[in-house]
Amino acid sequence: MPTTTTPIKVAVVGAGSAGMAAAYALTNHPDKFQVTVFDKQDVCGGMATSIPIDKEKFGAGYINDGVQGGSPQFYNTFKFFEKMGFKSTEVGMQISFGKGEEKFWTNVFPSELVAKHTSNIRKFGRILKIIKIFEPLFAVMSVQAMLKLFRFPQDFGDRLIYPLIALFMGTGNQTPHVSAAILERLFLDPSMALFEYSPESLLADIPTMYAFPNLNDVYSAWKEHLEKRGARVRLNSEVLNVKDRRASPEGVILCYKQNDASRNQDAVEIENFDELILAVDADSCLKILGNQASWMEKKVLGNVKYFYDISITHYDYAYMEKCYEMKYREDLVADSRKNDKSTKKAMEFSKEQFRPLYFIHMYDQDPKKIEMSFDLTHYQPQFKGVPPNGQHPANSDGSQSLPSPPASSDYPHVYQTIFLNEKMSNEWTRSEIDSSKVLKEKWWKQQGHNWTHYLGTVPWLWAINGKKHTHYAGGWGLVNMHEVGITSGFAAAYQLGADYPFNDDTNSRRLFTLVLGSTDLGFELLQSIAMTVKVTDIHSLPVCPSPGTLRTLHPSEQAAAYNHISSTLQYALSLSDEKLSKLLCDRKHPTEVIIRKRVLVLAQRLALLPKAGGLSFQVLLDLCIVFGPKNITKVRNLLEAAVESDGVLAQELQHSAIPVFASVLISTSNGLHAIRKTVYCIKCLVHCSPPSLLDIMSKNTEFILAIAKCYDSRLSTIASAYGGINIDSADTDQKMWLYCKIDLMDSFHIILKHILKSVQSDPRAHTEHAFDTVFSLLNLPSSSGTNEQVPFLNRSLLADYQDSYNLSSSLASVLANHDDPRLDVLESTLRSFELNLDSDDRKGALRILIRSSGIPQGIDHRGIGSSGQKGKARAVTPVQNIDYDTQISTVLDILPDNDPSYIRRLLELPQYSGDAEKVIAALLEGQAPSPSDVAQGSGARTATPVPEPLPERRNVFSEQHMDISNVNVGKRKGDAEGMLQDRSFLDQMKQDILRRVAELSESDEDLSTDDDAAPDSDNDGEVKVVADGEGSGDEDEGEGTTSQRQKPEIICELAYIKDPKAFDRDAQTRRSKGRADLKAQTGWTDEQIEGWRIMLERNPKKDKILAKHEFRGNRRDHSESPGGSPGPSTPGQMGGGSTRGSRGYGRGRGGGGSPGRGRGGDHGRGRGRGRGRGGSGGGGAGDGDGGSGSGGGGGGGDSSNSNRGRAWKDRNKAQQANHNRKRGHDKKMLRVGANPGPSN
């Protein structure tokens, strides 16, 4: 850095608006800066040039080429023109878009296209307010995506919205991809607004524009001004490259050559400078930097997209009339509005004053693709004629302007037509222009303002600006306009220490502050200091940046900061004691605290007024963010009163705010900082919301799912982009990432708690919604996959919520009185999320924030650690994490030619700390140590000492007290024989055994009694399988005994086994007969039946539930009758056989087998083995319980004596057959010393 007495040598590459503005600001300090301007053209101005034309033929001797004029908000441009002695001319901006009655519209009178989209125009006005509220979110969303998000018709965007943006921003065919925030700027921003919105016609009036003076004269005077102040302006000098930018005595070394014909054009000259300002387009910046460009510069500058266009200056009126509406015609006016008073006035005005400046031609095959034209004769003031105006322009009365004839083929107006994007040249109408009427053809390099520009370039300019003595200026840094170009040049000079020339003008300073803030992060720290110097009414001393912050600034920025601090202190010392006493250095002035309180009180009173006192949803959201964390009750009451007073606020939340929040949470175009801001806004809103607003949020399942998706998949993607989350060593971004998770969890907790409270108050109305919400969350895919699950790191929202708040218990308590099988499935699923971890591991990623609470790792915060070691013995180097496989693969993906072992050694170095991004940047910039240096350092590294044992042993039993009386020191007295002779416990054991045997005997008797008394059940032909000795009933089938009704779950299980498709969720299944029968048998609705199937298929015990129905007994078709004859048997068929015997199914090995329960068949010979009643007919003996039947077969008697006899046999059989087991039991009791005696 040169000394303060030596001027700083600054090279400005580019003599356009940005470069000339930077040189102007620097030359205002000739004692501090020595400026040299380079440009390869032979004139200054860049794109802002003038070309000569035939004055006798067209009425003017020149036209401005490239830049025509600007809006009244070009304060810096017009202010500078005045300093150079030039003024701009006011002109009314009339437009003519499209061709034909159905496709044409203008801002002079209403057309059919405007009348067709009246409802969409009104809706568009409401959307503009939403964009203003959430401008940071819409800044990274394209206009096309925004229109689709709010469901505007495609024709509305193609023919009304896109042409407006292309007209003002010069975005051409890239307009659909432009940031949506530009729309709000064009209509609502006081510093950039060009149009006044009208709910009826989109544009309320004819805006005022200002046509620039002769730009060649302006920039020539500008060049002379710089040279008078000592600057060197080298035209025809092309900068080839930057040879070096290191902090060395030579500083920045530039290589350039002279394109002047009088010089040797191949000779390359070299010159040294202290600072470099690149005021050229981003592509040229990268070309000049060459291999000196850092990795970050390549990313930021390479993200700017350019397209090649051609402008043709001509006077072919026939071509213009073919492609555009050049004259007013009454059939172009909308028929539905011709009777309106305002329309009649516009029609009268248009008959004489319709003179459009801007024309748009849309391709029929793709209306989003356009061509643009300008009527330069109407636009530029040097032509002899009256410029067009409007009925109600912004700053004048158009009715006072003299009429002039509209353009015709007899009057040679000069036009300029721009054909966009060279790759689309096959669709151009360029060939239709008469070549004999072409005055000039010129190719341009035009920037595309798509949304990626505002995501990958604009937010990151601060990261490259001022680094390595290099500053950047140009409209490409924000919006490619002449005003932004001039302001960016002033900003670059300001960063080097020059003053802003228009600091006393509030309007000019507004845009300068915006541009400077986007290019310099440190400006936000210095802004209050810089601007306070020029303000005479200082209310408090500005906050001075910390020394650490100042050290991170560029040397030139440090010098500027110190100058501002010194000037501010000097001004403060010059004040009187009375004024000086008002300069308080406290962070919060007492008046500021009072203001905050009064603002809240005022908002509370306004909320009680009708229509909430005019409070918009944006204001209410701001109140939640500002006052919510400390005044949550007051803000909640305020919101409740406002919603009751104005119901529109609740609708704005439901239809506007919540969909926008949801789209931002799941959008892949938003980075960590945007998500952090959005999540914090949601958290503040949810915490302060009354039950009425919480009810809206809780019923929006998409919003809840968006929170869950952002918590898991979206944040996991961002973590992967940052190289993963390292729990052991966290940085600022990782803490921000974790705060996002915590705020999402808190917001979800409040919403879910409201849902459960609603279920508890009205189960019938809210239970289904609660189940649907939880099941929808369970269906979301998890990003953890097969990786080890760590709480709050890679688990789903529901899993971490179960671990933190025990959702399964909450559901069980709320739905305790509901017999819903879905609850069991939910409870088991949620329980499966619980991890078997100790208390420390359950914290998971939260350990990042716990460690940041002030307790460093390795410190014994209980104060009981050993302090015996001193000096170097205590400085034990912690064991480093050597698992760098992921980081190594990341580096090798980008730089595959490096040795993996070399990359590992680099990651182990302290300056890189395992950070793959730092290693990549060092390798790309050539700052990484060589492999030999790394190998030597690795060999000299000492082994890590093993940590000594802890001075105290602690485990899970540390808190339990030990009974010292039970402790035996040394060998215990006595031996095994003594222990065996100890019979003190035998009496208790005997009592327990006898008690359990008695319980078993009583249960056996109860079962026997129940079996004797219970009749056989007839469950739709199902056979009840019972053990031997079970009694059967004696009722006949004809008595019509009805079995106990089955549970609905059993009916559904049987139906599911028979046909799972009967549970499908579609209209055809719901109308089927099987579904109707199922509903009649169970009494359930379609939703309950379909929900039962979903839970059954999710149940891990599904197979066991269905397996219990697999065995149903041996069955025969009901249609078969005894002996093969159709129909059931009757008492008169074969004599003596009871009809009761026909209710079972034959299991005999005899003959044909009657449907009786015996195995002695109908005409068989064999002997049945079962407990049947026999059948009628044939000769086999039935081994059943009854007596002999007619026909010689074993009859199935039904007498009560037989039943009692069988029961007596069963009881006695059981007693006698159990004697072996009881004898064994008695022997065991004798061995342990029990009293002898048989068991009862």
ABEGO torsion letter per residue (X at the ends): XBBAABBBBBBBBEABAAAAAAAAAAAABAAABBBBBBBABABBGEABBBBBBBAAAAGBABBBBGBABBBAABAAAAAAAAAAGBBBBBBBBBBBBEBEAAABBBAABBBAAAAAAAAAAAAAAAAAAAAAAAAAAAAABBAAAAAAAAGBBAAAAAAAAAAAAAAAAGAEAAAAABBAAAAAAAAABAAABABBBBAAAGBABBBBBBBBBBAAAAAAAAAAAAAAAGBBBBBGBBBABBABABBBAAEBBBBBBBABAABBAABBBBBBBABBBBABBAAAAAAAAEAABBAAAAAAAAABBBBBBBBBBBABAAAAAAABBABBBAAABBAAAAABAAAAAAAAAAAAABBBABBBBBBAABAABBBBBBBAAAABAABBEBBBBBABBAABBAAABBBBBBBBAABBBBBBBBBBEAAAAAABAAAABBAAABABBBBBBBBBBBAAAAAAAAAAAAAABGBGGBBBBEAAAABBBAAAAAAAAAAAAAAAGBBBAAAABAAAAAAAAAAAAAABAAAAAAAAAAAAAABABBABBBBBBBAAAAAABBAAAAAAAAAAAAAAAAAAAABBAAAAAABBABABBAAAAAAAAAAAAAAAAAAABBGGGGBBAAAAAAAAAAAAAABAAAAAAAAAAAAAABAAAAAAAAAAAAAAAAAAAABAABBAAAAAAAAAAAAAAAAABBAAAAAAAAABAAAAAAAAAAAAAAAAAAAAAAGEBBAABBBAAAAAAAAAAAAAAAAAAAAAAAAAAAAAABAAAAAAAAAAAAAAAAABBBAAEABBBBBGAABBAAAAAAAAAGAAAAAAAAAAABBBAAAAAAAAAAAAABBBBBAAAAAEAAAAAAAAAGBBBGBBAAGABBAABBEAAABBBBBBBABAAAAAAAAAAABAABBAAAAAAAAABAAAGGBAAAAAAAAAAGABBBAAAAAAAAAABBBBBBBBBBABBBBAAAABBBBAAABBBEBBBEBAAAAAABAAAAAAAAAAAAAAAAAAAAAAAAAAAAAAABBBBBBGGBBBBBBBGBBBBABBAAAGBBBBBBBAAAAAAAAAAABAAAABBBAAAAABAAAAAAAAAAGBBAAAAAAAAAAAAABAAAAAAAAAAABAEBBBBAABBBGGBBEBBBAAAAEGBBAAAAABBBABABBAEBABABABBAABABBBABBBAEBBEBABBBBBABBBBBGGBBBBBABAAAAAAAAAAAAAAAAAAAAAAAAAAAAAAAAAGBBBEBBX
